[in-house]
Amino acid sequence: MATTIAILAAEEGEYNPLLPATYDIVWSAVCIAVIGFVFWKYILPKFQAVMAERSELIEGGIKRAEEAQAEAKAALEQYQKQLADARSEAAQIREEARTQGQAILAEMKTKAQEESDRIVAAGHNQLVAQRQQIVTELRGDLGRTAVELAEKVIGEQLSDEAKRAGSIDRFLSELDSVTADSVAGK
């Protein structure tokens, strides 16, 4: 089809419908030059300013993002350090509490042992006192019984207090020596 149009255009000679007239070409070139000049003078600088501003905003945003990321990283490191410090402090507090607990337990054991020793000593002293009291009572009873028996055996009354005390003491000393010999023999 293009060849057909070219052939028809060549036959007519002067008038070519495919080529515009010269005045159209000139005025079109002038319009393009004016539009280009206006574009070059007014539109292109504003466009470049907007582009520069946007690139600056983007670069500033990237820089701020990098700074924020660096701050976040520093904050994370500080948080991790504080966490590690808190953990070590907690371990130290637990260890101190364990040590204090052991010390308190040892102190309580010592106090309990002292109290036990005191109670045992008081019980022993009380037993010794009761034993002494019982021995004294038994000596008195034994003495009276011995006097009564002696009176029955001898047939006379030991009414004299001095005789009675001497007889009781002699009898008790003989009884103590027999008891001591039997304890030593065991």
Stockholm file with secondary structure:
# STOCKHOLM 1.0

chainA/1-186         MATTIAILAAEEGEYNPLLPATYDIVWSAVCIAVIGFVFWKYILPKFQAVMAERSELIEGGIKRAEEAQAEAKAALEQYQKQLADARSEAAQIREEARTQGQAILAEMKTKAQEESDRIVAAGHNQLVAQRQQIVTELRGDLGRTAVELAEKVIGEQLSDEAKRAGSIDRFLSELDSVTADSVAGK
#=GR chainA/1-186 SS CHHHHHHHHHHHCSCCSSSCCHHHHHHHHHHHHHHHHHIIIIIHHHHHHHHHHHHHHHHHHHHHHHHHHHHHHHHHHHHHHHHHHHHHHHHHHHHHHHHHHHHHHHHHHHHHHHHHHHHHHHHHHHHHHHHHHHHHHHHHHHHHHHHHHHHHHHCSCCCCHHHHHHHHHHHHHHHHHHHHHHHHHC
#=GC SS_cons         CHHHHHHHHHHHCSCCSSSCCHHHHHHHHHHHHHHHHHIIIIIHHHHHHHHHHHHHHHHHHHHHHHHHHHHHHHHHHHHHHHHHHHHHHHHHHHHHHHHHHHHHHHHHHHHHHHHHHHHHHHHHHHHHHHHHHHHHHHHHHHHHHHHHHHHHHHCSCCCCHHHHHHHHHHHHHHHHHHHHHHHHHC
//
